[in-house]
């Protein structure tokens, strides 16, 4: 089974999904590009059927692509360590019930739930999500304020390890949402989880936006050699994020890293071959061919193959995610 392990659910609450979208900063600036990437418009975004249109388009993209399913991601609120939620610090919210329901209704979706472990009901929510078929738990430590190395989260991580629920954690740059703690961008935030036995996926493999942010790819590769339960994903690396350097791509696509990098698109972040071509990672002919692929999910997959990721990157997630048949 070929899986895109990094697709975001976005919603405004239309149709009772429980989602909301309140863009700030670069998220608001990028709003027209994000909705266009999934075949919609800003008029759709502010209309009464946005959530249903968004889901419908995702399903069409999956069915018309070379991937069989997508890990659809919920989005938790930032929290303080005492469990206080901070909705004013977030650009969007997607409840776990939304992605769990969509995954139950559509075989094309796997549920990527999101739980801040400081929540007062964190353990209860975790059990509910496990019972509901969660395939992974997604978080953005630097955005949501989660230091997984804190001993206070030991019991939560132990339950994840026991249940075989992997942790997909954002690592590296984040420029689209407010950041609570920049130090939590390092893959080292996953150290305690890995030692407890949780399978972890470092989203973006620790890469940082050139010039503006620290790059943690070397940290990721060092940790990869030490922890066999650590993986990375290549989400947003075929885009305009200025994350990926040619030297990092050579390492990611090398035999030494075979099976440790999972495919992810980061949709609705728009895929583009412009920077991979500009930095010499794909030839001009491939760049032009990729522009002819209208389906954004398939365009991203096509670009990843052009960049050198083999079929194992698309299929290994079936062994990593929970409950995939």
Protein Blocks (a to p, Z undefined) as FASTA:
>chain_A
ZZdfbdcdddehighlopacddehjlmmmmmmmmmmnopafklmmmmklmmmmmmmmmmm
mmmmcbfbdcdddddddddfkopacfklpcbdcdfklmmmmmmmpmkbccdddddfkbmk
lmmmmmmmmmnopabdcddfklnopafkbmklmmmmmmmmmnopacdddehjdfkbccfb
lmlmpfklmmmmmmnopacddehklpacehjaccfklmmmmmmmmmmkbccdfehklcck
omacfklmmmmmmmklgoiaccdekiabdcdfklmmmnopacfklmmmmmmpmblmlmmm
mmmmmnopafklmmmmmmmpghiZZ
